[in-house]
Amino acid sequence: MSNATRPDAFKEMMAAARAAGRPELAHQGRGRPLSPAEDAFADALMEIYGEGTVGEAALADALAARGIIRPSSGTVDWTADTLAAELQAINADLDAAYLENGFGA
């Protein structure tokens, strides 16, 4: 399936979250640009989700197999726990940046 016809996994997940009672997800924003490592991590996650991979352990295995660097440590030691910690840390940092700077990144 070409990229033009392939469903956008991220958009599908956000639509499902909104349908499940999270309407604020329609207006997400960032208060700072992502770092190159965060961009690479996000791009890899979207590709992996697009392939149908789900679940923390399977996502971590796919990130490790691709050699994706953890933004917080610079290592590729992905596990379900390090994936959860990485997502929480990035989310908290982006939340803080949004509170400080507002939308604009």
C-alpha positions as CSV (number, residue, x, y, z in Angstrom):
1,M,0.0,0.0,0.0
2,S,1.4,3.4,-0.9
3,N,1.9,6.1,1.7
4,A,-0.9,8.1,-0.1
5,T,-3.4,5.3,0.5
6,R,-2.1,3.9,3.8
7,P,-4.2,5.0,6.8
8,D,-2.4,7.3,9.2
9,A,-1.9,5.3,12.4
10,F,-1.4,8.3,14.6
11,K,-4.5,10.0,13.3
12,E,-6.5,6.8,13.8
13,M,-5.2,6.6,17.4
14,M,-6.1,10.2,18.2
15,A,-9.6,9.8,16.7
16,A,-10.1,6.7,18.8
17,A,-9.0,8.6,21.9
18,R,-11.3,11.5,21.1
19,A,-14.2,9.1,20.6
20,A,-13.4,7.5,24.0
21,G,-13.9,10.8,25.7
22,R,-10.6,12.7,25.2
23,P,-11.8,15.7,23.1
24,E,-8.8,17.8,24.2
25,L,-6.6,15.7,21.9
26,A,-8.0,17.5,18.9
27,H,-6.0,20.6,20.0
28,Q,-2.7,19.3,21.1
29,G,0.3,21.6,20.7
30,R,4.0,21.8,21.8
31,G,5.7,24.6,23.6
32,R,9.1,23.8,22.0
33,P,10.5,22.0,19.0
34,L,11.4,18.4,19.3
35,S,15.1,17.5,19.4
36,P,16.5,15.5,16.5
37,A,16.5,12.4,18.7
38,E,12.8,13.0,19.7
39,D,12.0,13.5,16.0
40,A,13.7,10.2,15.1
41,F,11.9,8.4,17.9
42,A,8.5,9.9,16.9
43,D,9.0,9.0,13.2
44,A,10.1,5.5,14.1
45,L,7.0,5.0,16.4
46,M,4.7,6.2,13.6
47,E,6.3,3.7,11.1
48,I,6.1,0.9,13.7
49,Y,2.4,1.7,14.5
50,G,1.8,1.9,10.7
51,E,3.0,-1.7,10.4
52,G,0.4,-2.8,12.9
53,T,2.8,-3.3,15.9
54,V,1.1,-2.7,19.3
55,G,2.0,-3.3,22.9
56,E,4.9,-1.9,24.8
57,A,7.2,-4.9,24.6
58,A,6.7,-5.3,20.8
59,L,7.2,-1.6,20.3
60,A,10.4,-1.6,22.4
61,D,11.7,-4.6,20.4
62,A,11.0,-2.8,17.1
63,L,12.7,0.3,18.3
64,A,15.8,-1.7,19.5
65,A,15.9,-3.6,16.2
66,R,15.9,-0.3,14.2
67,G,18.7,1.1,16.4
68,I,16.6,4.1,17.5
69,I,18.4,6.1,20.1
70,R,16.6,6.9,23.4
71,P,16.4,10.7,23.6
72,S,17.0,10.7,27.3
73,S,20.1,8.5,27.4
74,G,21.5,8.2,23.9
75,T,21.4,4.4,24.1
76,V,19.3,1.8,22.3
77,D,18.4,-0.3,25.3
78,W,14.6,-0.3,24.7
79,T,12.4,-2.4,27.0
80,A,8.7,-1.9,27.8
81,D,9.8,0.0,31.0
82,T,12.3,2.3,29.2
83,L,9.7,3.0,26.5
84,A,7.1,4.0,29.1
85,A,9.7,6.1,31.0
86,E,10.8,7.8,27.8
87,L,7.3,8.7,26.8
88,Q,6.5,10.0,30.3
89,A,9.7,12.1,30.4
90,I,9.1,13.6,26.9
91,N,5.5,14.3,27.7
92,A,6.3,16.0,31.0
93,D,8.9,18.1,29.3
94,L,6.6,19.1,26.5
95,D,3.8,19.9,29.0
96,A,6.2,22.1,31.0
97,A,7.3,23.9,27.8
98,Y,3.7,24.4,26.7
99,L,2.9,25.9,30.1
100,E,5.9,28.2,29.9
101,N,5.8,29.1,26.2
102,G,2.3,28.3,25.0
103,F,1.7,26.9,21.5
104,G,4.1,27.7,18.8
105,A,6.6,25.0,18.2
